[in-house]
Each structure stands twice: as C-alpha cells, then as structure tokens.
C-alpha cells in the first residue's frame, strides 16, 4: 500500500521527535509543489498523517513538561496563573480583600489596575456626548481643522466610556490602613488587572499613535524625540497607568519638574497648530485616563500606529542647563517685586503669593510687602529708610531718618511662547512721593535654567538717560521732559508724567542652579549721581552681581555687590495665601462614620451639643418628618461650609434612628431659612467608609431656596436666648511718618446675646496691654475738614479699658429677594447712633444692591457711654458683584461720608478658594487735594484670612490686615455694626465656594499630590 503512494515513499514512516522542527519548516513547501502532481486522495491522506504525528509529538512534550513541573511543585497548584482580562465578584467585596485573595499573577501590573462601575460609565456617557458636541461647535466656528475634528470624533467614539474610577492605591496593606480609600467592589462592577506593558504610547490630535519602548530614567521629552523628532508641541499631558495626570512643558522656555512616565502611560501631545484650548486638552487627558493601560483593542481608533525603540539618554549633566529636572521659581529684587537686584523682570509668581522682604543697601533700608492677586498682576508697597537724611526738623521728628513710602504695580502684557518673550509693563512708586517713581517695559526669554531680561526704564530706573524716549516719535515732544511725579501734596498718580523723559536700557541674566542657589547679573539703568534729595552715591560700574540662596521653602537669603562699591544683604519671607492650612490637631474629634445604624432613639440634646461643638453652628431645632430628619441651624455662613456640613452629618449618622434615610440642614439667618442642603443617608455614609463610586460624586443637593412650610415631630429646641463670648488679642500697628513704628497690643472680648423677637445685642470690650501711642505725632492740626478719623492718639491713649462697641440690631427677610435691618448704639470706637439698611439680593445671583442711612455722633475719647457734641449724617448706595473672572469681586459705593464730603468708593478684591482675600480700595470725593491734605485721596490695601487657616482648631472669625498711606478725614466711611450682604451669604452664588486648602504636595503621598492645573486658587 505504501508503494502506491509516492508521497509516502520519500519520507518513510512516522516523524520522530528529533525531526519535528525540520519537518515543520520543510513539509508545507513540499505540499505546495506537489498538489498539482498528486491526486486529491494522496493529498488528504498526507495531511491527516502529518496532523496525527504532530499531535503525538505535542502530547509527549506536554507530558514531559508536566512531569518536570510536578517535581518542582508537588502540590499540583500552579505557582503563577495567567492574568485574566476582566473579573467580577459574586458579593460586595472590599478591594483590599480581593487583592489579598489573588494568587501571584504572572506579569500582573498593579499600577494599571482598573475598577469600573456602572454609575461612572453612565456619567462618562453623558460626558462623551457633551464632549462631542463641543468638538462639533469648535469645527463650525473654525477653531479646529476638519481633519482634527474627524480624528477626535473617531478617537472618542472608539475609546468610549469605560466606567473607570481612579483608585487611590492598589496596595492591599495601604488600603487596609486607609479604609475610607478602599473601594467596595459590587457584583455589577468589574476589575481588570493588566499584564505589565513594555511601552509608552504617544498620541496626537490627528489620531497618530506611536509606541516607544520604556526606558528607566527617560522623561516625556525623550520619548517625543525618539518617536516624532520633528513634532512641535508646547505642552503635553502625561497620563500614568493609575490615572494620575500631569501637564508638562515640552520646550526650553517652559520647563518644569516632572515624573518619569511609567510603562503603560499615555502621552497626549497635541501639535502647536491643533487649536485645542487648554480645557479641551485637559478633558481629553482625563478621557485617556479612563481607558487604562493602552491595549491592542484600541488600535482601530488611530489614523496610524508605529513602534519605536527606547530613547537614547545622554545622561544628566552637572549643570542641567536645559532644565530637564527644574521648576522655575521667581525671586525678589531689592524693591520686593520679582526681578534681579535693581531692575524688574517680566516674570510673575503664582496667584496667592504674599511676601515680606527686607534689604540693606547703604544708605537705604528697604521694607517691602508684595502680593499677587492674579496670575497677571503683581503689587507691592514699601517703606525706605534713608539713613543719611532726616525726616524733618529736630523739633518735629528728632533724629528719625527720612522714610519714604510708595506703591508698585506690574501687569503682564502677554505670555512667553516659542518666538515671543514674556512681556510686562510696570510702575514703581505710583501714587507715592515720587522720589523713586519709575515706569518700565521689560521682556524675558528663558532657555532651561537660564532666563534673560531686557527692557527700557523711565524715571528713577532710567536716570542714565542713554536712550531717547521712543514714545516721542509717536506722541510728540511732550514725552521728552519729565516733571515732578507726586503732585503738590504727594500721593497723586500723575498719569501725565508716566513714561516721559529720557529712558535707559535695563536687563540681565539669571541662572537657577540645581543647588538651591540663583545667580544674577544685571545692567542697571540708574545714574547714582542724580539721586533724590541730592543724595548722590558713587558708582564704578552699571553691572551688579547677586545670588539668592533658598535654604527651605518660604525663605530666601540674598547677597549682592552693586555699583561696584557696595554690598547688599536681603531676607525674603513668603507664602501662598491660597494654600494656607494647618492640621486641626486640637479640634474635637469627629465621630467615626459607620454603616451600621443605631437601634435606639438618641439623646437629641447631646446630638445638638455635639453638632454645635464640631461646627460652631447654633442648632435651633431638630425635628422629623417620616424618614427625613431636619436640623435647623443659625450662624452657619462661615467660609468652610462643606467641611462643617460633613462634621454635622457624621453626628447625625451616629445618632439618627435606623429608619431615617434622609437628612436636611436648614440654614437660618435674618429671621428666616435662607438655604437648604439635602443628603441621602446611605450613599453619603458609603462615601465616608469606602472610595466613591463616581469620579465626581454629587452627594449633597443644594443650596435649595424653597424650604417646606410645615414641620414634623419636634425632637429638640434650643433656648430663646443664646449668649456667646469670644476672647481675642488685637494688634494695631502704624508705620511711617514722623512717628516711626507705633503700635498697640490689647486684650479684647466679643460679647453677643440673641434675644426673643430676632433681636441681637452685641459688643466688644478691650484693655490696653502695651503700646507707644503716646509718641504719636499728630499732623492733622488745622485740617480743613471735620476731624472724624484723625484723633487717633486721643482714642488710643485716653483710657486703658474701652467699650469699642455695644449695639442692638434686628434683621428681617422682607420678601423672597428683599432684606432689611435696623441698629442702634455705639457702632465703633469713634461713632455711635442709629441706622438702617435695605438689601435686594435674588437667590443664587452674582449681584446685589443695598442702601444704608445713618445718623451718628462722635464718641468721647474714653470710649465709654458719653458722646462729643458733633452730629453727622452719612449713607451710601452700594452695588455688589461677584464677577466670573478668577474669584474677583467688585463693589461700588456712592454717597455721603462722615466729614460731609460726597463721592464714591471702588473696592476690588480677589477671593481664593480657601477664603483668603486680597483687596484694594480707592475713594474720591468732592474735596480738593488741598483740603484733603497729603495723599490727595483715600486709598488702601487689605487682606482677610480665615483664622482657621492659621489655627489648630476651627474658628468662626477672620484675621484682617490693612495698609493705607495716611489717615485722613476725607472719604471716611462709617463702620456699621450690621452688613446684610454678609448675613445673606447663603443666597449668594459663592455660598459653597470655599474649603480648607489641601495639604502641601511635600506632605502627602504621590497619589494625593495635586498638579498646578488641578489646584483651585
């Protein structure tokens, strides 16, 4: 039979094991060549025989391998198993328990663990629809190209909603130690633990993808260069396998410290011409985070995909000039503002910066205060002691050195880009005496750790005068001459003199080294033979040298060699006001939240007491309607409303009977419920005991503005009267003028008693501890206006114990949008009388309008129950606006002031997310500069910070700091005891806008770190 089949005669019998590899590579080719020569039966028979032989060989090899495995693992249980694609659980299981029960998985990649929930998938589905609609609008508006639109649509549709919720960690032991971060996995959920990948995936806006082999130590720039060396992208978004996102600068002009991409990371690198706004890029990076570790199932989404080898690293150079591991940080000049030594630069600090700077440069001593309310605005004020000039005649000020005060402002014109420098315009000594008044335009360009500045300075900065004013060719010869800046009485802005006179070049170079040291060199445009007050100084060279050493965060020490003759020494203290927070180590402990509900009725008086102790609220009533428990509380409008609510809910979860399923908090003020917050008990409790099931959970509904009119079963009611006492310490400094530094430190106590009929009795008493106001030199004798604010010395020194205020007030809600108040008594340390206010403020509105009228009398200097024989009428119409721009609030008051002058006050302030406020005001009335006196008009700067940001326990009060060049009687407003705008905070659009600042990144695990784009300022 074998001879009848020539196809068998050449190969003989069954294949031997040793011939398997050779036959597998040879036999198919023989079959292809012989199919046309052999009949069909021979061909079929040969295939069957080959398959049979191969099967036998594979079985033999498999049995041999199993025998070897059984010898090394006698139990028969596999040491490692294949990583499953997607798994689920049969019962609700904590993630930590699931992780502990998993056998060792071959190649498991815990950093890429994906937990998905149906709730999050539904949320992502809605987000996908909104995102696609937004991309469509951008295409129709011509903001993106058709190609970008098509590729982004394809990417979004194929990489659809996954339902992934980011996990805090995938380490079982860490989750056990942090149960609130431990996810509770339900049977409807899924878990995916991928194999460890070997690549980083890059993606651009056209749908092009590139997989690059991972290389330890490589950064995002290295992967981009290895994959697309000609791709131009200013920024990229690194999406780590655990879902953490970092926005990166990809050019030498925007370096920043960054993490290494982990295996399996995404790198979103939209090109410069993509036209995608920042928020779209951030949203798309978040969408990539939902996808998890890149896998082959996503390949159909891409226009093209390629594979590249790992990037070749050149190694970290000693100086790291290119700034691969570098975060730019601005430093202060001698004048406090960001700069080199004498010259400013175009650089800015982050919004929220507050700094105090001291510089010694003989014969000048600088005390500078700087602040950054907005990313594009820097401000500051200073006092300069001129050691070799006296303040005035010896009989007036003794041997006190001359003190000059001034105000600075700098505005960024545009940001740096590839070919354009950062540009800023600024004013020095604006609205001051004008001795050091300057204006400047300056540009900066960075290359890694090197930062160069170049600009033009006018006035004091441009005293060298080696450049003809370039504005003269545009605005005429009037720009050639510069007049005295400060006005006849000082404090005048004198805008007509800005950027006049000859100019001088200013600029320099700064190198931020890897060793906490900054090196500076600058070209100074000043000519020290033209100093104010004929105080000429020797100068050998216009080049100044300096360095700044940063021993720790918040402290800079500077050293300089200036004019070729003189050393300078400086110290700068600074902080981020928007990030002020202190751990509450002395606060009462909050009850631990448990899912188990109590089986018995609680002592509701204890419940109300614990809520008040933890939240500083005043619980008025607790009642129940079916499965709803209602807490009515007053004095709840403190900055951190969400934090207070969480503490109250923890108490209610501990005490409320098991059949209560919902909680409501009714916020009382002005004799009515202004807002309601509603919480479903079960989801909230689960959110406190395990990780949330949504990326953006919405557990609290409200504030709602239509509370129910009926009440249920009363469980608790507070007393009709509620006394309150709060002790404190007041520090009141006065700096400048012929007085030097004048201060008073006193102990004080705030007293308050709520009475029936919505009446409130409140007051403040104080006792002087130490002060030197007896040295205060009064400069207001012979003033043209009534002295309503300039009797400072008399009010501070007449009596050691004072009653600063004592008032009786009543506030009512007159209608849904209308509020009214009346008050009488001793309003403040200098005035008392009667007054009233009406406010119109629709719920959730960004604006309000109010009017107040007051009849007041000047109080005695002893601040007792007596008055001086001076009566005044005052009142204002005030408009309030919470603008949509970076937390900026604007106020305009028009009316009559205490001295009888009429005019307007404009107040602008920036409110940060932690409740801290930076603000400035200016008042201009119908009095002349001669009548007003030095300063020309009233102006000042102020800061308000919740005391809770400083203290280790909660507080209902704020610390206020203010600076004004001079106290004058013009433009003086009455300090009223009642502000309806403050009392109606719950109907404002920003009622829940403020929360404690998160811990600094240096103090938290990497997974809890907030990137700059994630921080709410």
Helices and strands as residue ranges (DSSP letters): G 2-4, H 6-9, G 17-19, H 20-34, H 40-72, E 81-82, E 93-94, H 95-101, E 105-106, G 110-112, E 114-116, H 118-140, H 146-158, H 172-177, G 179-181, E 184-185, E 190-192, E 199-203, E 208-213, H 220-227, E 235-239, E 245-249, G 252-254, E 266-268, H 278-291, G 296-301, E 304-308, E 353-361, E 364-374, E 377-390, H 394-397, E 401-414, E 422-428, E 438-447, E 450-459, G 460-462, H 472-475, G 477-479, G 495-497, E 503-512, E 517-523, G 532-534, E 543-552, E 555-562, E 566-576, G 577-579, H 604-615, E 618-625, E 628-634, H 641-655, E 662-669, E 672-680, H 681-689, E 700-704, E 713-717, E 722-735, G 737-739, E 741-755, E 759-771, G 773-775, H 792-797, E 801-813, E 818-826, E 831-840, E 847-859, E 867-882, E 888-896, E 902-911, E 917-925, H 929-932, E 938-946, G 947-949, E 958-963, H 980-983, G 985-987, G 1001-1003, G 1006-1008, G 1012-1014
